[in-house]
């Protein structure tokens, strides 16, 4: 039972990390686009509706 719980925890952590990495990658892309455009990052964040 404990092993299953540990497995589940590792699985959810992996998922969280994956989502975090993807979101960070998206954020970096947004920042790059942002610099090219010369607008503030907050505006883009608001427009995209970051959660």
CORSUL-V199753 format. One record per residue. OMEGA is omega as a letter, one per 30 degrees, with the letter a starting at -180 (none if undefined). Layout:
BEGIN
OMEGA + OMEGA
END
This chain:
BEGIN
a + a + l + l + l + l + a + l + l + a + a + l + l + l + a + a + l + l + a + a + a + a + l + l + l + a + l + l + l + a + l + l + a + a + l + a + l + l + a + a + a + a + a + l + a + a + a + a + l + l + none
END
